[in-house]
Structure formats: C-alpha cells, structure tokens
Amino acid sequence: MELAWYVLLGAFFAAYLVLGGYDYGVGLLLARPADPAARRGLLTAVGPFFLGNEVWLIAAVGLLFGAFPLLEGELLAGLYPAFAGALAGVVLVTAGVQLRSRPTGARARATWDGVIVAGSALAASGWGAVLAGMLQGVPLNADGRVIGTGHLFTPFAALAALTTVALVAVHGAMFLALRLPVAAAGPVAALGRRLVPVALVATLATTVVGLLSDRVRDAAQQPYVALALPVLLGVALGVALVASARRRPGLAFAATSAALALPVFLVGATLWPYALHSTLDPAASLTVADAAASGPTLRLLGWLTAPLLPALLGFQVMLWWVFRGRTGGRAPVYW
C-alpha cells in the first residue's frame, strides 16, 4: 500500500512540474521580447491554464502531509532553503501575472514582467535543488532530526537547479510554439531548438558531477536506475528537437513534458526502498514504509482521494479541450 501512495505522490509532483513548468518557462521567455504587445501575447497563451496548473502542487503537498507525515517533516527540514526558494518563486510568479495589468504605465508593467521572470527562475531552480537534495541525502541522525542546512549547497545541487531552469525554458518554448499564432510561433520554436543543446550540456554536467559525488553514490540504492536518467532525458530532448524541426509542436511539447516528469520518478526509484537517505548514519535513513502513515489512515485517505483524482484529471482534460488550438487576437484571461 505504501508503494502505491508513494507512486501517486510522485505522479502528482511530476504533473505539477510538467504543467507548472511551462508556466515558468513562459515566464522566463518573457525577458526576451521588448515589445509589450509581444509579452502580453505570451501571457495570453498561458492564461487559461495558469491557476489550474498550480492545483497539482496543492494536491501533492496535501498528499505528502496526509500519507507521509514523517517524510514531510524531515524533507522540509532537510531541504528548507530549496523549498523556501521554490515557494517564493511560485508566489512571485502568481502575484506578478495577476498584478502586471493593474497599472497603466509601461514602466510599471515592465517591472512586474521582471518579477515574473525572476520568480520563474527561482521556482524552477528551487524545485531542481529539491530533487538534487533528495538524491544526495541529508544529515539525518538516529533521533530523526536533520542537522543544519548547509549540506544542500553543493556543486551537484547547483547544477541540478540550473539544469531544471534550462529544461523549463525549453518546455515553455515548445508550449508557446503550440499555442501562439503561426507567425509568432516560428521564432519561439527556433529559440526552443537553440535551447535544447544548452539543456543537454547542463544535464551531462550534472550527471558527471553526480557520479563524482560520494554522497550521491552512497544514496543511490538503485544505481542503474540513476544512470538511466541522463540517457532518457537526452532521448526526450532529442525527440523534442527533431519534432520541432519537422514542425510537429504537439510531439515536441509531449517530449519536453516527459523530460520534466522523468527526474521525479527516477529520483524516487533510485532511492527505493528509502524515501530519504541519511549522510550521517545509513541506519537512520527513512524508508518509504517507515515514512508512511498507518494503514487505517491510508485507507481513509484513499476514500477521500478516490473521487478527487478523477475530478482533477477531468478538469485538466476539459481545460485543454476547451482552450485547444492557437490563440487569436482575443483570449479569455482575467488579468
């Protein structure tokens, strides 16, 4: 039962990274066009989906608190700086998107656009650091307490954060190539293709540093699964590059979606049967079974989750169906 809930938790967080990832990717690309109308067009493309995408983060956090209360405490304590940075970025992006059109002055709107760009970079890098922090372990003692926060600041975590930013930027470009009018989609798709090699180099650098890290090697309970991550990421990015060059934006977007979802599942699989590895004492490491709530609690949570999961999926499918296709001169946004 614990494994099923652990997979579901990973699926929720992966869905958030895929859906929220193109929000942040669009936010990063907002720094590129100087024309206010062009920046407005980028936000219009993501507008109908923006708040709905963040629901998956709320669902993932709720599931973490309910199904894995021990993991929630040690994870937040051990990776506090990364979580704080990611959530600060989420708040900045949400505030910037909804407030940028309130002022009428061009300078004030440009300032809010800068807030969106900064928040997007902070959110993407923060979530990348969270995944890297899980993969390299935390100083968890025998009493179940994490000692300090400086352990997170390593070259591996920094490179993983930068890699996530690069992946999010590619993902946002492929999303815009799918959503913008044809005339505007071409240049953005070309930008996405130029960003793919950057993401590949960043992935390779992160992999090399991870292989050289004693902490990462010690934490990896399934090392062959860990080695599969850069290979699968490279394949996904390669598919995105070829699909974009052949003017198949839907396939390119699906490939970058896979590239953002892969790290979540492979980090979880690499650590299995542990949820959190201790760098102080391997015996103090937190297993998935130990981190999970009691059987009756999980069964009760199952009755609560059973009707919510189809509703979440149905809402997402409906949203994409209703707002399918490219944006025109007018689009239903409320900011």
N, C-alpha and C positions, 0 to 999 in steps of 0.2 A: 504493500500500500504506500509506503514511504517513497518508493521509486516513482510511482505514478504521480504523486504530488510534486516530486522534485522535477520530473519532466514537464509537468504542467506549469510550474513556476518558471522554468527555463523558456517554455513556449510563450508565456505572457511577456517576459522581458525581451525575448527576441522579436516578438511582434511590435513591442514599443520601439526598439531600435530601428526596425525596418520602417515603420510608419512615421515615428518622430524623427528618424534620420533624414528623411527628405525635407522635413520642415527645417531642420538645422542646416542641411545642405543648401536649400534655397536662401536661408538667412546668410550663410557665408558668401554666396554668389551675389548677394545684394550689394556687396562692396565694389562689384565690377562696373555696372553701368553708371555713367554720370548723369544721364537724363532721368529726371524724376518720374516721367511717364513710364520709362522702362522699368524702373524699380517698382512702381505701382503695379505693372503688369506681372512681375514675378510674384508679388504677394497675392494678386488676384488668382493666380494659378493654384496656389496652395490654400487659399482662403476657405473653401468649403470643408476641407479635411482637417484643419489645424487643431481645433479643440477636441475633435473626436479621436485624434491620434494620441493625445495625452491621457485619455481614459485607460489605455493599456498600462501606462505607468502606475496609475492609481490601483488598477486591478492586481498588478504584480506586487506592489507594496502590501496591499491587503492580504494577498495570499502568503507572502513572506511572514507577516506578523501572525497570521492565524495558524498556518500549517507548520512553520519552522521558527518558533519563538526563540529558541536558543541561538540559532543561526543569525536571526535578526539582531540580537544584542551584540554578539561578537563581531559580526560583519560590519555593523555601523561603527562600533568602537575601533576596530582594527583598520578600517579604511575611511575614517572620518573625513580627512581632508579631501579625498576624491569625491565622496558623496556630497560634501558641502559645496564643492566647486560645481559639480554637475547640477545640483538643485538650484544653485544661484543662477547658473546659466539658463535653466528652464524658466525661472521667474523673470529674468531679464528679457528673454525672447517673448514670453507671453505678454508682459507689460508693454514692450516696445511695439509689437504688432498691433495691439489694441489701442495704443495711445498715439501712434505716429500721425494719424489723420485728424486728431483733435485740433492742433494748432494750424493756422493757415499759412504761416510763414515758411518759406523754403528752407531757411537755415534750421528752424526748429525740427522740421520733418527730417532733414538730413541728420540731425543729432540723434533722433530716435532710430533712424536706419543704422547709425553707428552702434547704438545699443543692441540692436538685433544681431548685427554681425559679431560683436563681442560676446554676447550671450550664447550664440550658436557655437562659437569656437570653445567657449568654456564648458558648455553642456557636452559636446562631442568628446573633448579631451577628458572630461571628468569621468564619463562612462567607460572610456577606454582604460583609464587608470584603475577603475574599479575591477574590471576583468583581469588586468595585469596583476593587481594586488591579490586577487584570489589565487591566481596561478603561481605566484611566488611565495605565498604563505604569509602568516602574521605571527608575531611573538606571543603565542597563547600559552600561559603557564598552566600548571596542574590544577590550579584553583578555578580555571575557566575565565581568566582575565587577560586582556591584551595589555602588554606593557609598551606604552609610548605610541607615537605615530610616525617617527622619523623613518621607520622601516619602509614606508611607501615610496620614499624619494630615491629611486634607483634609476639607472640608465634604461633598464628594461621597461619600467612603468612609463618613463618619459617618452620613449619611442613608441610604445603601445598607444599612448594618448595621441601622439602626432599621427600615427597610422590611422586611428579612428577618425581624426579630422579629415585626412585625405580621402578615406572611404566615404565619409558623409558628403564631402564635396562632390565626388563622382556621382554618388547616388542622387543628390539634388539636381545635378546637371541632366542626368538621364530622366528624372521625373519631369523637369521642365521641357525637355525635348519631346516628351509625350503629351504635355498639356498646353504649351504655348502655341499661338498661331504659327503656321508653317514658316512664314517669313522670319519670325523671331526664333523659332526652334532650331534652325540650322546652325547659327553661330554658337548657341549654347551647347548643342550636341558636339560640335567641333571642340569646344572647350573641355567637355567631358572626356573626349578621346585623348586630349593632351594631358589630362589629369590622371588617366589610368596608369601610365608609366611611373608617375610620382607615387601613387598608391602601391604599385608593385615593388618599387625600390624601398619604400618605407616598411612594407611587410617583410621583405628579405632582411633588412637591417634589424628589425625587431626579432626575427627568428634567430639570426646569428647571435645576437646579444643574449637571447633567452637560452640558447644551447650552451653558452659560455657561463651562464649564471648557476652557481651551486644551489641557490635557493629554488630556482625553477626546476632543476633536475631532481632535487630531493622531493619536491611537492608533487611531481608528475607520477602518479601511481600507474597510469597507462601511457607510457612514453610514445608508443607507436600512434596512438590517437593524437597526441600533441604534434607529432611530425606531419600528420595528415592536414593540419590546419593551413599552413602556408601553401601546400600543394592545391588544396581545394579552393582557397582564396585566389590563387593565381589562375586556376581554371575559370572561376566565376568572372574574374576581371577580364580574362581573355575573351570569354564569350560576350561580355558586355561591349568590348572594343570592336569585335567583328560585327556584332549585331548592329551597333550604332553606325559603323562604316557602311553597312548594307541597308541603312535606313529602315531598321526594324526596331523602333524605340520601345515597343512593348517587351520584346525579348531582352533588350539591353537593361531595361528597368527591372525585369524579373531577375536577371543575373546579378545586378548590384544589390537587390534585396537579399538574395542568397548570401552574398559576400558579407552583409551586415549581420545576418542571422547566424552564420556559421560559428563565429567566435564564442557565442553564448553556449551553444550545445557542446562544442568541443572542449571548452574550459570545464564544463560540468563533467563531461565524460573522462577527461584527463585526470581529474581529481578523484573520481569514483574509486572506492566507496566513501571517500571523505568529502565533506562539504567545505571544510576549512582546514588547511594544513598548518601545524604549529612548527615554527622555525626554532623554538626553544627545546621542545621535547616532543618527538613524534608520537609518543603515547598519549599526549594531551590533545592531539588532533581531534577535531569534531567530525564524526561520521554523519552521514545522512540520516541513519536510523536514530542516532542519539539526538540529532538536532530537531527531529520531527516531534510534533505534538502527540499526545496519547491517541490510542485507537478510537475511543469514543469521540474525542474532539475532531479527529479527521473525518469520521463518519458524519458527524453533524455538519461539518464544513462542506462535505460532499452534497448533502441535501440543499445547502444554501447556494452552492456553486452550480449545481446541475441546471437550474433554469437561467442563471446569469450568463453562462458561457454561450449557449445558442443565441441569446439576445445580443451579446457583444459581437459575435460573428455576423449575425443577421444585419445588425446596424451598419457594420463596416461594408458588407456586400451591397446593401441598399445605397449607402453613401456613394460608393464608387459607380454604381449603376446610374443613379440619378444624375451625377455630375461627370459622366463619362464624356470622352471627347475633348477637343481643344477649346480653350477659352476664346471668346469673341470680344467685341467692344464693351459689352456689359457682362457682369457676372455677379451672382448673389453672394456678396460679402457684407458684413455689418460694420466694418471699421473703415 
